[in-house]
Amino acid sequence: MQWDAIEEQTPIPGFHGKVQHSDAMSFVLWRIDAGALLPAHRHVHEQVAHIYEGTFELTVDGVTRICGPGSVATVPSNALHSGRAITDCRILDAFAPVREDYRGGLTSGVIGGKTSSRE
């Protein structure tokens, strides 16, 4: 499937995403507005963020780093993480295992700040 064929969803202010799934993984292609905040949350899925455009501040388990184009950041299972788009960004997130909670679409309920390890 082509990314252009997938409808963009806005689960929290400033985060516009498109979701695809494979048998074992989920992928979200994000278009993020400058200044948008990702609330602190955690989930059982391992996450790898590939920053294609822009500058994104990512905090994982209390450690903050600035990610720019070409950066790859990892979020271990159940790690508390949050972020802030310093500029407009394009980021591809990969999750393993599949984010079953994303199959129904991106909503603030699955992204917007839950801190349960069952997310």
Backbone hydrogen bonds, N-H to C=O, Kabsch-Sander energy under -0.5 kcal/mol:
donor,donor_aa,acceptor,acceptor_aa,energy
5,A,2,Q,-1.5
6,I,3,W,-1.8
9,Q,17,G,-2.8
12,I,15,F,-0.6
15,F,12,I,-2.3
16,H,14,G,-0.6
16,H,31,R,-2.3
17,G,9,Q,-3.2
17,G,15,F,-0.5
18,K,29,L,-1.3
20,Q,27,F,-2.3
22,S,25,M,-2.9
26,S,95,F,-2.0
27,F,20,Q,-3.0
28,V,93,D,-2.3
29,L,18,K,-2.4
30,W,28,V,-0.7
30,W,91,I,-3.6
31,R,16,H,-2.9
32,I,89,C,-2.5
33,D,14,G,-2.5
35,G,85,A,-3.6
36,A,33,D,-2.2
38,L,83,G,-2.9
41,H,81,H,-2.2
42,R,114,K,-1.0
46,E,96,A,-2.8
47,Q,75,V,-2.3
48,V,94,A,-2.5
49,A,73,A,-3.2
50,H,48,V,-0.5
50,H,92,L,-2.8
51,I,49,A,-0.6
51,I,71,S,-2.5
52,Y,50,H,-0.7
52,Y,90,R,-2.7
53,E,90,R,-1.7
56,F,67,C,-2.8
57,E,84,R,-3.1
58,L,56,F,-0.6
58,L,65,R,-2.6
59,T,82,S,-2.7
60,V,58,L,-0.5
60,V,63,V,-2.6
61,D,80,L,-3.4
63,V,60,V,-2.0
64,T,62,G,-0.6
65,R,58,L,-2.5
67,C,56,F,-3.1
67,C,65,R,-0.6
70,G,51,I,-2.7
71,S,68,G,-2.5
73,A,49,A,-2.5
75,V,47,Q,-3.0
78,N,43,H,-3.3
79,A,76,P,-1.9
81,H,41,H,-2.6
82,S,59,T,-2.0
83,G,38,L,-1.9
84,R,57,E,-2.1
85,A,36,A,-2.4
86,I,55,T,-2.0
86,I,84,R,-0.8
87,T,55,T,-1.6
89,C,32,I,-2.7
90,R,53,E,-1.9
91,I,30,W,-1.5
92,L,50,H,-2.4
93,D,28,V,-2.9
93,D,91,I,-0.6
94,A,48,V,-2.5
95,F,26,S,-2.9
96,A,46,E,-1.9
100,E,98,V,-1.5
102,Y,99,R,-1.9
103,R,100,E,-1.3
105,G,102,Y,-2.1
107,T,105,G,-0.6
110,V,107,T,-1.1
111,I,107,T,-1.1
112,G,108,S,-2.3
113,G,111,I,-2.3
119,E,116,S,-1.3
